[in-house]
Amino acid sequence: MKLVLLGAPGAGKGTQAEILAKKLGIPTISTGNILRAAVKNGTPVGIVAKEYMDAGALVPDEVTIGVFKERMAEPDCANGYILDGMPRNIAQAQALVDGGIEVETALSIEISDQTIIDRMSGRRACPECSATYHTQSAPPKKDGVCDKCGAALTIRKDDEPETVKNRLAVYHKETEPLKDWYAARGKLKSVDNQPTIEATTAVVLEALGIK
Ligand code: AMP
């Protein structure tokens, strides 16, 4: 299975990607996670990426495509992969094709902007171990404290309300046209976001024909 997950930031791509990856025994390649690790480690890529990520903008294609291709060259990608957050625009989609990285399906998780704004305003992250929580749907045992390592939880800079609005605007302008791009190639499937993670997984599996 070579799959791209499309959808606005906060649509639950990362969560569904992890569930699918476990079920299918293939890796999820998340450019967001790769870039966040680079920022945390202060690498040259991270130093460039941070400024864009903090503003909710896309990191320049040459940077993103570079780190992505490096990851794709690792042996665990040989039997399939799930792409989460890549491609983010048509130039990136074309760069994948030009680099011999073809996907079979692009699955779009559809969700309204308002649902995303409500959802992202409750997201909390652990700055130490990267565990994620949600004040409503997945609260930590103790308010504001990471269950796993005890660190104080923070709001990711890119989950702050102003940044979320920017990220949605970028999504509609840059990423959403990919739906037509993949549809024109006969690869697009769409599902509606559901109220729970489990219900969304069910519609995703059905759309992909996975039992
Ligand atoms: P994500 O975790 O996928 O929401 O990504 C977080 C941030 O990383 C985005 O808002 C972008 O700044 C950056 N990013 C992730 N993937 C890409 C990509 N394929 N192209 C450009 N920027 C990206």
Boltz pocket constraint, residues with backbone or C-beta under 6 A from the ligand:
constraints:
  - pocket:
      binder: B
      contacts: [[A, 9], [A, 31], [A, 32], [A, 33], [A, 35], [A, 49], [A, 52], [A, 53], [A, 54], [A, 56], [A, 57], [A, 58], [A, 59], [A, 60], [A, 61], [A, 64], [A, 84], [A, 85], [A, 86], [A, 87], [A, 88], [A, 92], [A, 158], [A, 167]]
      max_distance: 6.0
